[in-house]
Amino acid sequence: MPRDKVCLACGGEGLLMDDEEWKYTCKICGGSGWMSQDGSVYDREVADVDEMNRILD
């Protein structure tokens, strides 16, 4: 994968991790791990969260 196409949010893994070490799908690239640096955000919908404010996938 070209370095300029790697998602800056997840570093190309497709997953993000919160401070409690819960992993969830990257909302920027949609879990693919790559994103054009001049493209638009994959999913602009508000994330579904539980009462502890953890993202539900």
Helices and strands as residue ranges (DSSP letters): G 3-5, E 15-17, E 23-25
